[in-house]
Amino acid sequence: MSVRMATVAGQFYESTYKGCLQQIEELLPRQPIKLPLPEKILAGVVPHAGWVFSGDLAALVLSAIKQKQSVDTFVIFGAVHTAAARCGLLYDSGQWGTPLGTIDVDESLSAAILAQAPSLIRADRSSHSREHSIEVQIPLIQYLFEKAAIVPIMVPPISAAHEIGKAVAEVIERTDKQIVCLASTDLTHYGPSYAFTPMGTSRDGIRWAKEKNDQFFIDLVLSMQADKLVESARMYGSACGAGAVAAVVAAAAHLGAQKGQLLAHTTSAEVINKKFHQPADDSVGYAAIIFGK
C-alpha cells in the first residue's frame, strides 16, 4: 500500500507526535463555538499557511464541523503550488502519513469520482508528493475525526474548476456516507516579497489587501459565485487556491447550500503584530468559511 509521507512537518507544523498534538490542542477553540451554525455543514474553506499563522482558522472550521456532525470522509480540494496541471489531480489509493500516524484514502469514493468525471479529474499520486495545501489539514482531521478517511484532489485555477466540484457533489449525493468537502487556500499575498504592491508598501497597502482585495473574493465565495472565482483571483491576485475554492463552492451549492458563512478573517501581518509585537512589510490573508443547510 502506498503511503504519502508528510513533507512539511517540522516546517509548517510540529514534526513529532507529542509536539503535533500539543500544537493542535493550542489551536483548537477553548469553548464551543457560539456563532449560529447551520444544522448540517456541507463544506468549508480553510487556509494552509504554517500553523503559527493560520492553523487556528483551519481548526475553527473543523471544530465547527465536529460540533455539528460526524464525518466518514473529507474530500479536500487543494491548491496547486508544485505541479503543472490542467485538470483535477486525485490521490486515489493508499494512505497519507503524518506525525500522528496514517489516514486512509477513501478508495471507493475516489473510484466513483474518477468514473463520474474522467475528463475533469485524473488519478495522479505523484503530483501530491510536494504539495502542502492538503497536508497541513490532515493532522487536524486525524485529531478531531479519528475514523475519517480522505479524498485529496488538487485543483488548478482553470475555468472548469467549478465543474470539478459539481461532479464530485453528484457522486456525494448518491452515497450514504457522511461527507464534507474542504477547500484549501490562502488569500492576497501582499508586499515586496510577493512583488505585489499595487497600493504601495505602507500600512495602508496591507490594510487594502485585507479589507478590499481579500474581501471582494470572500464576498464572491459567500454569495456562491463559483464560476467567477478563478477569473477574479487571476485578475486581482486574491487567492492562491482559487480553483479549489471554486470547486468547493460549486459542490456546496449542488448539495443544497445557498450561502457561505464567514467565521474569521485575518492576515499574517496581524498575527505577527499580535504574537510577536512586530510590524510586517508583507501580508497574506486567511479566511475560515463554512457552507451548510
C-alpha positions, 0 to 999 in steps of 0.5 A, spaced: 500 500 500 502 506 498 503 511 503 504 519 502 509 521 507 508 528 510 513 533 507 512 539 511 512 537 518 517 540 522 516 546 517 509 548 517 507 544 523 510 540 529 514 534 526 513 529 532 507 526 535 507 529 542 509 536 539 503 535 533 498 534 538 500 539 543 500 544 537 493 542 535 490 542 542 493 550 542 489 551 536 483 548 537 477 553 540 477 553 548 469 553 548 464 551 543 463 555 538 457 560 539 456 563 532 449 560 529 451 554 525 447 551 520 444 544 522 448 540 517 455 543 514 456 541 507 463 544 506 468 549 508 474 553 506 480 553 510 487 556 509 494 552 509 499 557 511 504 554 517 500 553 523 503 559 527 499 563 522 493 560 520 492 553 523 487 556 528 482 558 522 483 551 519 481 548 526 475 553 527 472 550 521 473 543 523 471 544 530 465 547 527 464 541 523 465 536 529 460 540 533 455 539 528 456 532 525 460 526 524 464 525 518 466 518 514 470 522 509 473 529 507 474 530 500 479 536 500 480 540 494 487 543 494 491 548 491 496 547 486 503 550 488 508 544 485 505 541 479 503 543 472 496 541 471 490 542 467 485 538 470 483 535 477 489 531 480 486 525 485 490 521 490 486 515 489 489 509 493 493 508 499 494 512 505 497 519 507 502 519 513 503 524 518 506 525 525 500 522 528 500 516 524 496 514 517 489 516 514 486 512 509 484 514 502 477 513 501 478 508 495 471 507 493 469 514 493 475 516 489 473 510 484 466 513 483 469 520 482 474 518 477 468 514 473 463 520 474 468 525 471 474 522 467 475 528 463 475 533 469 479 529 474 485 524 473 488 519 478 495 522 479 499 520 486 505 523 484 503 530 483 501 530 491 508 528 493 510 536 494 504 539 495 502 542 502 495 545 501 492 538 503 497 536 508 497 541 513 489 539 514 490 532 515 493 532 522 487 536 524 482 531 521 486 525 524 485 529 531 478 531 531 475 525 526 479 519 528 475 514 523 475 519 517 478 517 511 480 522 505 479 524 498 485 529 496 484 532 489 488 538 487 485 543 483 488 548 478 485 555 477 482 553 470 475 555 468 472 548 469 474 548 476 467 549 478 465 543 474 470 539 478 466 540 484 459 539 481 461 532 479 464 530 485 457 533 489 453 528 484 457 522 486 456 525 494 449 525 493 448 518 491 452 515 497 450 514 504 456 516 507 457 522 511 461 527 507 464 534 507 468 537 502 474 542 504 477 547 500 484 549 501 487 556 500 490 562 502 488 569 500 492 576 497 499 575 498 501 582 499 508 586 499 515 586 496 516 579 497 510 577 493 512 583 488 505 585 489 504 592 491 499 595 487 497 600 493 504 601 495 508 598 501 505 602 507 500 600 512 495 602 508 497 597 502 496 591 507 490 594 510 487 594 502 489 587 501 485 585 507 479 589 507 478 590 499 482 585 495 481 579 500 474 581 501 471 582 494 473 574 493 470 572 500 464 576 498 464 572 491 465 565 495 459 567 500 454 569 495 456 562 491 459 565 485 463 559 483 464 560 476 467 567 477 472 565 482 478 563 478 477 569 473 477 574 479 483 571 483 487 571 476 485 578 475 486 581 482 491 576 485 486 574 491 487 567 492 492 562 491 487 556 491 482 559 487 480 553 483 479 549 489 475 554 492 471 554 486 470 547 486 468 547 493 463 552 492 460 549 486 459 542 490 456 546 496 451 549 492 449 542 488 448 539 495 443 544 497 447 550 500 445 557 498 450 561 502 457 561 505 458 563 512 464 567 514 467 565 521 474 569 521 478 573 517 485 575 518 492 576 515 499 574 517 501 581 518 496 581 524 498 575 527 505 577 527 503 584 530 499 580 535 504 574 537 510 577 536 509 585 537 512 586 530 510 590 524 510 586 517 512 589 510 508 583 507 501 580 508 497 574 506 490 573 508 486 567 511 479 566 511 475 560 515 468 559 511 463 554 512 457 552 507 451 548 510 443 547 510 
